[in-house]
Amino acid sequence: MSINYQSLLIADTKGPGLLKDWLEYQGSLTDKLKAMTGDAELERLSQNWSIPNWWDKYVLCIQDKSIFQREIVMKNQGIVYWYARSVIPQSCYALKPEFFNRLENESIRNLIFDESSVRRLPILCYPVDQLNLEFHWVKKYIGSEYSQMWVRFTELVFQEKSSFYLVEILLPELENLL
């Protein structure tokens, strides 16, 4: 499945500043947060099957009739550091449902790292603002007034047959950890 990168709207902004280390980090952000703060708390916002929306269809080029979508925030001591959305097309999920069913009790981190059936493609990082759909995914759950946020977008190839996706939107509070 090929991603339609041209359909991504990139906000006009200055560079990522202090978030650059987080954006370019190749390991688990959760592990990095734990190392810096001593803990990381995952709060699941939603997890369900749904019909693909415009972004899923035109950016991810998903043609399936349904997707498994999970939204979470990662925080420490009540401070939210990022929002993440996982999108798993039904055809990918069907390859091994018991693998993806682990999301009921586990972080997606456990499905990505040290897992031979998953290959992570290069991470795409880009800024978003109020003109981007991605920006409003966060605003739905977090009331803080941000003018822009940064996205880490990753395609994950499962069993070399199909892809699923992880969109992590880093909040400015991460800059305070450096």
N, C-alpha and C positions, 0 to 999 in steps of 0.2 A: 504494500500500500504506500503510495507516495503522498507526502504532505504538500499542500498548496501554499508554499511560503509567500507567494505574491499576494495572497488574500489577507495576510497579517497586516494590520495597521500599526505602524511603529510611531510612537509618540516622539515629538520633537523635544529633545532634552539635552542637557549636558551629560557627561559620563556618569557611571554608577558610583563614583567616589569610593567611600569606605565599604560599600557592598560588593566591590569587585572580587575580593577574596571569597566571599560566599557564593557569588554567581559562578565563579570559575572552579570551585571546589569539586573534585571528581568523586569524592567519597560520599558517604551518607551525611546529609545535613543534620539529621537527628543525632547521629554519633558526635558530630562536631559541637552541636548545642550542649549535649550532655558533658562533653569534655570541658567546655568553657564555664558551664553553670552548675554542673553536678546533677542535673536532671532535665528531662524533657517530657512534657505531658501532651499526649495526643487527645484531642477532643473531636469526636466524629460529629459532623454537622448533618450529613445525609449520606445514605447508601441505599441505592435502589436501581431497578431497571427502569429505563425511560426511552422515549423516542428521541433519536438524534436531533439536536437543534441545528440552527444555521451554522454555527461555528464547527460543530462536529462534522457536518456534511461538507462544508466548503473549505475549511482549513485542514481538517484531518482526512477529508475525502472518504468518510465512512459511508458505505452503501447499505449496511445492515439495517434491518427494521427496528432493532433495539440495541441499546448499550447498557452496560453496567457502569454506573457512575457513583463515585464516592468523593465526598468533600470533607476535608478536615482542617483544623487549625492546629499548629504546634506552638506550645507555650511553655513558659517556666514562671512559676510564682505569679500566675495571673496575667503575665505580659504575653501577648500574642506576637510571635516572631514571623510566622508565615502561614499562608493559606495554601492548600494543595487540592487539586482536583485530579482524580484518576478516571480515565475513560477507557473502558474495555469493550470493544465491539463484540456482539453476541457470537460471531463466528470464531473469534479468538478464544473467548470464554469456553466455548463448546469443545475446544481441543482437549481440555483437561479441567473440568469444573472443580474437582477437588483441590486443585492448585489455587484457583482464584477464590474458592470458598474460605480459604485461610484468612481472607480480609475481614471475615466476621469477627475474628479475635486477634489479628496481628496487624502490624504496620506494613505498608507496602514495601518498606525498606527490606523486610525479610524475604520478599518475593523477587527483589531486584539484585541484591548483593549476595555473592557466594552461591549463586543459583545457576547451574550450568545450562538450563533450558532457556535462560533469558540473556539476550545480548543488548546492551545499551548503546544506542547510536550517539553521536556527538550532541552535546547540549547546545541549544540555541537560546541566547539571552537577549532580551529586548525590553525597552521601557514601555509602560502603558499609562494613560491618563483617562480622564472622564470620557474621551471619545472612543475608548476601547471596550469591547464586551468583557474582556478579562478583568478590567478594573471594577466593573459592576458585580462580578461574582463575589468579590471580597466585600464590597459595600453592602451587599445583602445581609451579611452576618456581622460586620464590624463597623461601628458607627464613627470611628475616628475620621477626621478630615485630612485626607492625604491628597496632595496635588498630583503625585505620580508614584508609581511602584515599579519594581523590576520583576520580570518573569524569567524563570528557567524552564524551558520546554524540552522534554525528552521523549523520543520515540523508543520503545522497547520491543525488540523482536522476540517473539515467543516460539520456541521449537523450530526456528528458522522457517515458519509457515505463515505467521500472522503477527500483527503489531497491536500493542496497547500503548497508552500515552499517560504521561505525568506532567502536569502543569503546576509549578510551584511559584507562588507570587510572594516575593520577599517584602516585608514591611520595614519601614524606616527604623523601627526599634532595634533591628539587628545592628545598626551602626553603633549603638551604645555599648555593644559587647566588645568592641575592638579596643 
